[in-house]
Amino acid sequence: MALVKRGSRLINVDGTTYRWRLRERPTYDQGLVRSPLTYAVEHAHAAGTTLVVTTNQPHPSNWFGTQGSPILPAQVADSIRAALADGWTPESRGSPFHLDQSAGFVSSH
């Protein structure tokens, strides 16, 4: 499944261009700060497997005003490198590849 281009950003990591996107509105559990923020990454020019990264911070648009840090391009690049090292093949088709970086996430409720 391809990412929606609207609201996505391009990032170049080690000579390869990727597209990443943060969901604009939180899911129900993210809104209640029960689950952490996630974002998706895909190869910008080839259809393939989507990387889903689970962070250790709340969604910035949660309903309780719990503060979270913005996702910075450097963090996205680090996550891409970690996923590639763990076996993510962005140009191959298949199920989404999940990278869990949620260690330390504390649910507020």
C-alpha beads as a LAMMPS data file, in Angstrom:
LAMMPS data file: protein, C-alpha beads

109 atoms
108 bonds

1 atom types
1 bond types

-500.0 500.0 xlo xhi
-500.0 500.0 ylo yhi
-500.0 500.0 zlo zhi

Masses

1 110.0

Atoms # bond

1 1 1 0.000 0.000 0.000
2 1 1 1.429 3.376 -0.997
3 1 1 1.506 6.363 1.317
4 1 1 -0.731 9.296 0.577
5 1 1 1.480 11.977 -0.953
6 1 1 -0.445 14.826 0.661
7 1 1 1.233 15.590 3.972
8 1 1 4.231 13.370 3.325
9 1 1 7.847 14.489 3.264
10 1 1 10.846 13.320 1.308
11 1 1 14.084 12.384 3.003
12 1 1 17.367 11.247 1.501
13 1 1 19.208 8.610 3.535
14 1 1 22.566 7.374 2.330
15 1 1 21.780 8.250 -1.295
16 1 1 18.265 6.778 -1.394
17 1 1 15.101 8.882 -1.319
18 1 1 12.246 7.833 0.941
19 1 1 8.823 9.309 1.651
20 1 1 7.590 9.466 5.247
21 1 1 4.326 10.518 6.764
22 1 1 2.921 11.084 10.220
23 1 1 -0.804 10.501 10.603
24 1 1 -2.413 13.939 10.993
25 1 1 -5.069 12.871 13.468
26 1 1 -4.330 10.428 16.257
27 1 1 -5.992 7.036 16.411
28 1 1 -8.416 6.605 19.325
29 1 1 -5.755 5.024 21.560
30 1 1 -3.179 7.631 20.545
31 1 1 -5.690 10.378 21.337
32 1 1 -6.105 8.921 24.825
33 1 1 -2.299 8.538 25.155
34 1 1 -2.706 4.779 25.553
35 1 1 -0.470 3.988 22.604
36 1 1 2.532 5.819 21.159
37 1 1 2.935 7.806 17.982
38 1 1 3.623 5.877 14.774
39 1 1 4.701 6.989 11.335
40 1 1 5.207 5.275 7.996
41 1 1 8.096 5.277 5.535
42 1 1 8.385 3.940 1.984
43 1 1 10.824 4.084 -0.907
44 1 1 9.987 7.240 -2.877
45 1 1 10.336 5.782 -6.369
46 1 1 9.579 2.059 -6.112
47 1 1 6.492 0.282 -4.837
48 1 1 7.402 -2.050 -2.023
49 1 1 7.147 -2.750 1.667
50 1 1 6.100 0.042 4.000
51 1 1 8.039 0.600 7.198
52 1 1 5.869 1.354 10.243
53 1 1 7.832 2.937 13.091
54 1 1 6.400 2.964 16.617
55 1 1 8.014 5.712 18.692
56 1 1 8.236 6.173 22.449
57 1 1 6.321 9.451 22.568
58 1 1 2.675 10.531 22.460
59 1 1 0.968 11.809 19.321
60 1 1 1.283 15.625 19.295
61 1 1 -2.474 16.008 18.694
62 1 1 -3.570 13.849 21.632
63 1 1 -6.715 14.929 23.458
64 1 1 -5.098 15.494 26.853
65 1 1 -2.407 17.941 25.815
66 1 1 0.365 15.574 26.856
67 1 1 3.539 17.059 25.429
68 1 1 5.548 15.122 22.920
69 1 1 8.559 16.066 20.861
70 1 1 8.230 16.603 17.131
71 1 1 9.581 13.871 14.881
72 1 1 12.755 15.251 13.352
73 1 1 14.230 14.171 10.017
74 1 1 17.344 12.908 11.839
75 1 1 15.136 10.536 13.864
76 1 1 13.457 9.297 10.686
77 1 1 16.852 8.716 9.064
78 1 1 18.068 6.789 12.131
79 1 1 14.912 4.648 12.082
80 1 1 15.364 3.907 8.382
81 1 1 18.958 2.828 8.970
82 1 1 17.900 0.636 11.918
83 1 1 15.132 -0.991 9.869
84 1 1 17.485 -1.659 6.966
85 1 1 19.941 -3.268 9.401
86 1 1 17.064 -5.389 10.789
87 1 1 16.153 -6.672 7.318
88 1 1 13.661 -4.189 5.861
89 1 1 13.791 -4.336 2.062
90 1 1 11.894 -1.237 0.890
91 1 1 11.832 -2.190 -2.796
92 1 1 10.408 -5.691 -2.201
93 1 1 6.684 -6.238 -1.968
94 1 1 5.191 -7.727 1.156
95 1 1 3.573 -7.027 4.482
96 1 1 4.513 -3.859 6.369
97 1 1 7.771 -4.054 8.298
98 1 1 7.340 -2.968 11.924
99 1 1 10.126 -1.249 13.830
100 1 1 9.300 -0.949 17.530
101 1 1 11.122 1.884 19.261
102 1 1 8.510 2.302 21.992
103 1 1 10.728 1.376 24.929
104 1 1 10.138 3.984 27.608
105 1 1 6.649 5.035 26.463
106 1 1 4.444 5.740 29.467
107 1 1 0.693 5.728 29.003
108 1 1 -0.907 8.622 30.846
109 1 1 -4.115 6.672 31.532

Bonds

1 1 1 2
2 1 2 3
3 1 3 4
4 1 4 5
5 1 5 6
6 1 6 7
7 1 7 8
8 1 8 9
9 1 9 10
10 1 10 11
11 1 11 12
12 1 12 13
13 1 13 14
14 1 14 15
15 1 15 16
16 1 16 17
17 1 17 18
18 1 18 19
19 1 19 20
20 1 20 21
21 1 21 22
22 1 22 23
23 1 23 24
24 1 24 25
25 1 25 26
26 1 26 27
27 1 27 28
28 1 28 29
29 1 29 30
30 1 30 31
31 1 31 32
32 1 32 33
33 1 33 34
34 1 34 35
35 1 35 36
36 1 36 37
37 1 37 38
38 1 38 39
39 1 39 40
40 1 40 41
41 1 41 42
42 1 42 43
43 1 43 44
44 1 44 45
45 1 45 46
46 1 46 47
47 1 47 48
48 1 48 49
49 1 49 50
50 1 50 51
51 1 51 52
52 1 52 53
53 1 53 54
54 1 54 55
55 1 55 56
56 1 56 57
57 1 57 58
58 1 58 59
59 1 59 60
60 1 60 61
61 1 61 62
62 1 62 63
63 1 63 64
64 1 64 65
65 1 65 66
66 1 66 67
67 1 67 68
68 1 68 69
69 1 69 70
70 1 70 71
71 1 71 72
72 1 72 73
73 1 73 74
74 1 74 75
75 1 75 76
76 1 76 77
77 1 77 78
78 1 78 79
79 1 79 80
80 1 80 81
81 1 81 82
82 1 82 83
83 1 83 84
84 1 84 85
85 1 85 86
86 1 86 87
87 1 87 88
88 1 88 89
89 1 89 90
90 1 90 91
91 1 91 92
92 1 92 93
93 1 93 94
94 1 94 95
95 1 95 96
96 1 96 97
97 1 97 98
98 1 98 99
99 1 99 100
100 1 100 101
101 1 101 102
102 1 102 103
103 1 103 104
104 1 104 105
105 1 105 106
106 1 106 107
107 1 107 108
108 1 108 109
